[in-house]
Amino acid sequence: MATDPLAQIARLEFVVREQMKHIDELRAKYDALVEAVQKEYGAHGTLIITYADPTKPDSVRIKAAAAALPFEKPKVSAPQQHQHFVLYDYLEAARLKKRQDLKVLEGKPEGDPPVA
């Protein structure tokens, strides 16, 4: 298949130009995403972008990941002791409180109750 070398060069130059256009579009989208993440998450967003970028050196990525870790994963600590809810104790306290609130009526009613 004998093709004209000048035509082949022109075709390859066209392909390279189209690829460069596409790369520029992708770079603009990436920059917009980086800006949005930094605006939303601030310094933590910058750390995320840094450690997720495979083009950065591993040492830089590791430092960024280490700095971001405390904000992404809570520290494991001893479980806290909670007082257990005992229904009997709750109901008994409510019953005693209600008993204290009741007023004791002493004496006899005066007169006969009205007839309806």
C-alpha positions as CSV (number, residue, x, y, z in Angstrom):
1,M,0.0,0.0,0.0
2,A,1.9,3.0,-1.3
3,T,0.6,6.3,0.0
4,D,2.0,9.7,-0.5
5,P,4.3,10.5,2.5
6,L,3.1,14.1,2.5
7,A,-0.6,13.0,2.7
8,Q,0.3,10.7,5.6
9,I,2.2,13.5,7.4
10,A,-0.8,15.8,6.9
11,R,-3.2,13.2,8.3
12,L,-1.0,12.6,11.3
13,E,-0.7,16.3,12.0
14,F,-4.5,16.6,11.9
15,V,-4.8,13.7,14.4
16,V,-2.3,15.3,16.7
17,R,-4.1,18.7,16.6
18,E,-7.4,17.0,17.4
19,Q,-5.9,15.1,20.3
20,M,-4.3,18.3,21.6
21,K,-7.7,20.0,21.5
22,H,-9.3,17.2,23.4
23,I,-6.5,17.2,26.0
24,D,-7.0,20.9,26.5
25,E,-10.7,20.4,27.0
26,L,-10.0,17.6,29.6
27,R,-7.5,19.8,31.3
28,A,-10.1,22.7,31.6
29,K,-12.6,20.2,33.1
30,Y,-10.0,18.9,35.5
31,D,-9.1,22.4,36.6
32,A,-12.8,23.3,37.1
33,L,-13.3,20.1,39.3
34,V,-10.2,20.9,41.3
35,E,-11.4,24.4,41.9
36,A,-14.9,23.2,43.0
37,V,-13.4,20.6,45.4
38,Q,-11.1,23.2,46.9
39,K,-14.0,25.7,47.3
40,E,-16.2,23.1,48.9
41,Y,-13.7,21.3,51.1
42,G,-10.9,23.9,51.5
43,A,-7.5,22.6,52.7
44,H,-8.9,19.0,53.1
45,G,-10.0,19.2,49.4
46,T,-6.5,20.1,48.4
47,L,-5.1,17.1,50.4
48,I,-7.6,14.8,48.6
49,I,-6.7,16.1,45.2
50,T,-3.0,15.8,46.0
51,Y,-3.1,12.2,47.3
52,A,-5.4,11.1,44.5
53,D,-3.2,12.5,41.8
54,P,-1.1,9.6,40.3
55,T,1.2,12.1,38.6
56,K,2.5,13.4,41.9
57,P,5.5,11.7,43.5
58,D,4.7,9.0,46.0
59,S,6.3,10.8,48.9
60,V,4.0,13.8,48.3
61,R,1.0,11.6,48.0
62,I,1.8,9.7,51.2
63,K,2.3,13.0,53.2
64,A,-1.0,14.3,51.9
65,A,-2.8,11.1,52.7
66,A,-1.4,11.1,56.2
67,A,-2.5,14.7,56.8
68,A,-6.0,14.0,55.5
69,L,-6.5,10.7,57.4
70,P,-7.6,12.3,60.8
71,F,-10.4,14.1,58.9
72,E,-11.6,11.1,57.0
73,K,-11.5,8.3,59.6
74,P,-12.4,8.7,63.3
75,K,-9.9,7.5,65.8
76,V,-10.7,4.2,67.4
77,S,-11.3,4.7,71.1
78,A,-12.5,2.6,74.0
79,P,-16.3,2.1,74.0
80,Q,-18.1,4.4,76.4
81,Q,-20.1,2.9,79.2
82,H,-23.7,3.8,79.1
83,Q,-26.1,3.4,81.9
84,H,-28.8,0.8,81.1
85,F,-32.4,1.9,81.1
86,V,-34.4,-0.1,83.6
87,L,-38.2,0.1,83.1
88,Y,-39.0,-0.9,86.6
89,D,-36.9,1.9,88.1
90,Y,-38.4,4.5,85.8
91,L,-42.0,3.4,86.5
92,E,-41.4,3.3,90.3
93,A,-39.9,6.8,90.3
94,A,-42.9,8.1,88.3
95,R,-45.3,6.4,90.7
96,L,-43.6,7.9,93.7
97,K,-43.6,11.3,92.1
98,K,-47.3,11.0,91.3
99,R,-48.1,9.9,94.9
100,Q,-46.3,13.0,96.2
101,D,-48.2,15.3,93.9
102,L,-51.6,14.0,95.0
103,K,-53.4,16.0,97.6
104,V,-55.1,14.2,100.4
105,L,-58.6,15.4,101.1
106,E,-59.6,15.2,104.7
107,G,-63.1,15.6,106.1
108,K,-66.5,14.8,105.0
109,P,-68.3,16.3,102.1
110,E,-70.7,19.1,103.1
111,G,-74.3,18.5,102.2
112,D,-75.8,16.1,99.9
113,P,-74.6,15.8,96.4
114,P,-76.8,17.6,93.9
115,V,-79.4,15.5,92.2
116,A,-79.3,15.6,88.4
